[in-house]
C-alpha cells in the first residue's frame, strides 16, 4: 500500500513541476511555448499510464487480500 501512495505522490510532484515549468516559460520566454506544449503532452500520457498502473495494482491488492481471507 505504501508503494501506491508513493507513486501517487510522485505523480503529483511531477505534475506540479511541469505546471511551474510551463508557467515560467509562458511568462519569461513565450517563444518556447511549442516546446512546453510538447512536454505537457508527454506528461499527460505518462500520467494516464501511471493512473492505469496504480488502478491495476490497487485492484489486485484489494481482490488479492479478499481471496486470501476467504480461503
LUMMI-505076 format. One line per field, with one value per residue (C-alpha): residue in three letters; residue number from 1; x, y, z. Coordinates in pm, 1 decimal. Layout:
BEGIN
residuo: c(ALA, ...)
num: c(NUM, ...)
X: c(X, ...)
Y: c(Y, ...)
Z: c(Z, ...)
//
This chain:
BEGIN
residuo: c(UNK, UNK, UNK, UNK, UNK, UNK, UNK, UNK, UNK, UNK, UNK, UNK, UNK, UNK, UNK, UNK, UNK, UNK, UNK, UNK, UNK, UNK, UNK, UNK, UNK, UNK, UNK, UNK, UNK, UNK, UNK, UNK, UNK, UNK, UNK, UNK, UNK, UNK, UNK, UNK, UNK, UNK, UNK, UNK, UNK, UNK, UNK, UNK, UNK, UNK, UNK, UNK, UNK, UNK, UNK, UNK, UNK, UNK, UNK, UNK, UNK, UNK, UNK, UNK, UNK, UNK, UNK, UNK, UNK, UNK, UNK)
num: c(1, 2, 3, 4, 5, 6, 7, 8, 9, 10, 11, 12, 13, 14, 15, 16, 17, 18, 19, 20, 21, 22, 23, 24, 25, 26, 27, 28, 29, 30, 31, 32, 33, 34, 35, 36, 37, 38, 39, 40, 41, 42, 43, 44, 45, 46, 47, 48, 49, 50, 51, 52, 53, 54, 55, 56, 57, 58, 59, 60, 61, 62, 63, 64, 65, 66, 67, 68, 69, 70, 71)
X: c(0.0, 294.5, 413.9, 76.8, 78.9, 441.4, 359.7, 56.3, 270.5, 536.0, 282.0, 151.1, 507.2, 597.3, 273.6, 342.5, 695.0, 575.7, 299.6, 558.4, 783.2, 500.2, 402.4, 760.7, 806.1, 482.0, 594.1, 965.9, 1022.4, 699.4, 893.9, 944.6, 571.2, 571.4, 832.5, 623.7, 318.7, 507.3, 628.6, 272.9, 160.0, 426.1, 337.5, -31.0, 44.2, 273.9, 8.0, -256.9, -26.5, 54.2, -313.1, -378.3, -89.4, -192.8, -554.3, -447.3, -222.5, -488.2, -747.0, -503.8, -420.1, -785.9, -901.0, -587.0, -639.7, -1009.4, -929.7, -667.1, -906.3, -1184.0, -963.8)
Y: c(0.0, 233.0, 190.2, 302.2, 618.3, 690.1, 662.2, 891.1, 1146.2, 1118.5, 1180.6, 1488.1, 1616.2, 1569.1, 1735.9, 2033.1, 2069.0, 2072.7, 2320.7, 2555.3, 2493.0, 2579.2, 2893.4, 3017.5, 2962.5, 3147.6, 3448.9, 3469.0, 3309.0, 3294.9, 3187.6, 2842.7, 2776.1, 2492.0, 2303.5, 2347.0, 2214.4, 1902.0, 1845.6, 1884.9, 1616.8, 1375.6, 1444.4, 1384.6, 1047.5, 948.8, 1044.9, 838.2, 536.3, 593.7, 612.2, 288.3, 112.7, 240.7, 137.1, -210.8, -262.4, -128.6, -366.9, -658.5, -560.8, -538.8, -857.0, -1046.5, -979.0, -1072.9, -1404.1, -1492.5, -1415.1, -1630.8, -1939.9)
Z: c(0.0, 67.7, -289.6, -423.1, -212.3, -306.4, -675.7, -637.5, -451.6, -722.8, -996.3, -813.5, -766.4, -1134.8, -1245.4, -1018.0, -1152.0, -1511.2, -1430.5, -1279.4, -1581.7, -1822.0, -1632.8, -1616.7, -1990.0, -2057.5, -1854.2, -1930.1, -2272.2, -2473.1, -2784.9, -2631.6, -2595.6, -2858.3, -2654.9, -2340.9, -2526.0, -2635.4, -2279.0, -2147.6, -2393.6, -2273.8, -1910.7, -1983.9, -2145.3, -1857.8, -1602.3, -1781.7, -1783.1, -1415.4, -1322.3, -1509.9, -1333.9, -991.4, -1052.5, -1160.6, -858.4, -622.3, -764.4, -738.9, -381.5, -279.4, -453.0, -357.1, 12.2, -11.5, -176.5, 83.7, 369.5, 222.6, 168.9)
//
